[in-house]
Amino acid sequence: MQTIQNQLPLQDQLTLLLRAYRTVRFCDACLALKMGAFLRDVREAVLLIGNGFQISSGKCSECLQEKTVVRALAA
């Protein structure tokens, strides 16, 4: 059975995930693994998510590597 979240476009799924884990910084590769999506699609979605998110250099909270990471900003 598919959940409602799996029926949403990848960009919307990404937005929900980042807001749920507001204090966590994710690199694109870890987001792709967590979401079960292709890396290329996640990279594109990250670029399209818009305001309310921070993309910067930093340490990914999942793989602990220094990379470009994204996180949701406080509402």
Rosetta silent file (secondary structure, phi, psi, omega in degrees, C-alpha in Angstrom):
SEQUENCE: MQTIQNQLPLQDQLTLLLRAYRTVRFCDACLALKMGAFLRDVREAVLLIGNGFQISSGKCSECLQEKTVVRALAA
SCORE:     score description
SCORE:     0.000 S_00000001
   1 L     0.000  130.368  178.439    0.000    0.000    0.000 S_00000001
   2 L   -82.496  142.756  174.460    1.375    3.422   -0.955 S_00000001
   3 L   -87.479  164.566  178.255    1.351    6.223    1.574 S_00000001
   4 H   -59.963  -38.585 -178.534    0.192    9.713    0.740 S_00000001
   5 H   -60.024  -38.727  179.855    3.790   10.930    1.032 S_00000001
   6 H   -69.534  -16.192  178.973    4.902    8.551   -1.744 S_00000001
   7 H   -88.629  -11.151  179.863    2.239   10.036   -4.027 S_00000001
   8 L   -78.863  152.934  173.169    3.645   13.563   -3.622 S_00000001
   9 L   -59.565  152.985 -177.250    6.161   15.010   -6.071 S_00000001
  10 H   -55.624  -39.086  179.324    9.782   14.540   -4.953 S_00000001
  11 H   -59.986  -42.088  178.771   10.151   18.257   -4.235 S_00000001
  12 H   -69.798  -38.939  176.730    7.216   18.136   -1.788 S_00000001
  13 H   -61.702  -42.418  178.891    8.532   14.940   -0.167 S_00000001
  14 H   -62.190  -44.628  178.441   11.897   16.652    0.290 S_00000001
  15 H   -59.366  -46.393  179.303   10.278   19.697    1.867 S_00000001
  16 H   -62.877  -42.932 -179.702    8.348   17.535    4.348 S_00000001
  17 H   -63.652  -46.793 -178.802   11.428   15.507    5.261 S_00000001
  18 H   -65.124  -36.644  177.684   13.624   18.553    5.829 S_00000001
  19 H   -70.126  -34.010  178.541   10.981   20.243    7.959 S_00000001
  20 H   -68.843  -32.685  179.485   10.514   17.078   10.031 S_00000001
  21 L  -112.357   52.770 -171.523   14.282   16.951   10.665 S_00000001
  22 L   -52.255  -36.858 -175.466   14.746   20.713   11.008 S_00000001
  23 L   -88.746   -0.248 -175.561   17.998   20.550   13.010 S_00000001
  24 L  -100.298  136.149  176.011   19.633   17.957   10.737 S_00000001
  25 L  -101.665  130.004 -177.966   21.902   18.859    7.816 S_00000001
  26 E  -119.545  138.509  167.340   21.781   16.474    4.859 S_00000001
  27 E   -85.205  166.220 -177.963   24.021   16.097    1.832 S_00000001
  28 H   -61.025  -39.506 -177.865   22.345   15.165   -1.452 S_00000001
  29 H   -64.565  -42.704  179.640   23.607   11.571   -1.318 S_00000001
  30 H   -69.550  -35.433  174.740   22.190   10.931    2.168 S_00000001
  31 H   -62.134  -43.888 -179.699   18.886   12.534    1.182 S_00000001
  32 H   -60.510  -44.255  178.056   18.689   10.248   -1.845 S_00000001
  33 H   -62.955  -45.423 -176.854   19.294    7.178    0.341 S_00000001
  34 H   -64.700  -34.655 -176.256   16.788    8.311    2.969 S_00000001
  35 H   -93.216  -10.517 -176.912   14.117    9.043    0.364 S_00000001
  36 L    67.456   39.539 -176.402   14.775    6.055   -1.885 S_00000001
  37 L  -123.535  166.572  176.297   15.300    8.379   -4.846 S_00000001
  38 L   -74.733  142.212 -179.309   17.940    8.897   -7.499 S_00000001
  39 H   -55.844  -44.419 -179.881   20.757   11.301   -6.588 S_00000001
  40 H   -57.693  -42.549 -178.980   20.183   13.337   -9.761 S_00000001
  41 H   -69.039  -37.421  178.228   16.498   13.845   -8.890 S_00000001
  42 H   -66.562  -43.506  178.761   17.286   14.867   -5.311 S_00000001
  43 H   -58.373  -42.330  178.783   19.876   17.402   -6.482 S_00000001
  44 H   -65.109  -43.353 -179.787   17.315   18.946   -8.814 S_00000001
  45 H   -64.214  -38.778  178.938   14.650   19.036   -6.083 S_00000001
  46 H   -60.982  -39.796  179.964   17.057   20.699   -3.619 S_00000001
  47 H   -68.983  -22.301 -175.396   17.658   23.487   -6.116 S_00000001
  48 H   -99.427   -5.247 -171.879   13.910   24.022   -6.554 S_00000001
  49 L   -70.467  -23.912  171.687   12.696   23.996   -2.924 S_00000001
  50 L    82.652 -152.208 -175.088   13.017   27.770   -2.524 S_00000001
  51 L   -66.151  155.531  178.109   12.769   29.911    0.594 S_00000001
  52 L    93.590    3.808 -179.908   12.852   28.494    4.098 S_00000001
  53 E  -134.621  148.721  179.824   15.867   26.279    3.489 S_00000001
  54 E  -115.935  126.681  174.479   19.592   26.845    3.820 S_00000001
  55 E  -112.789  121.917 -176.105   22.110   25.345    1.411 S_00000001
  56 E  -155.450  171.712  172.259   25.697   25.768    2.597 S_00000001
  57 E   -78.295  140.606  179.635   29.026   24.038    3.096 S_00000001
  58 E   174.168 -174.032 -178.791   29.087   21.971    6.260 S_00000001
  59 E   -94.571  126.752  176.382   29.129   18.533    7.812 S_00000001
  60 L   -67.536  132.572 -179.667   26.332   16.156    6.871 S_00000001
  61 L   -70.868  -17.662 -178.419   24.610   14.873   10.018 S_00000001
  62 L   -91.012  -57.348 -175.685   24.211   11.423    8.437 S_00000001
  63 L   -95.199   -9.093  177.627   27.570   10.569    6.819 S_00000001
  64 L    63.084   23.012  177.017   29.613   13.131    8.812 S_00000001
  65 L   -99.279  148.774  175.358   31.480   14.294    5.688 S_00000001
  66 E   -76.508  115.934 -177.112   32.180   17.920    4.789 S_00000001
  67 E  -152.514 -176.620  167.936   29.973   18.630    1.762 S_00000001
  68 E   -77.443  127.909 -176.906   27.281   20.955    0.534 S_00000001
  69 E  -126.236  161.044  178.253   24.364   20.384    2.897 S_00000001
  70 E  -130.401  145.600  174.809   20.757   21.513    3.139 S_00000001
  71 E  -151.253  158.945  176.486   18.513   22.056    6.131 S_00000001
  72 E   -81.984  142.550  175.297   15.181   23.681    6.900 S_00000001
  73 L   -88.181  159.030  178.906   15.238   27.047    8.632 S_00000001
  74 L   -60.263  142.409 -178.488   13.080   27.783   11.669 S_00000001
  75 L   -79.353    0.000    0.000    9.517   28.730   10.803 S_00000001
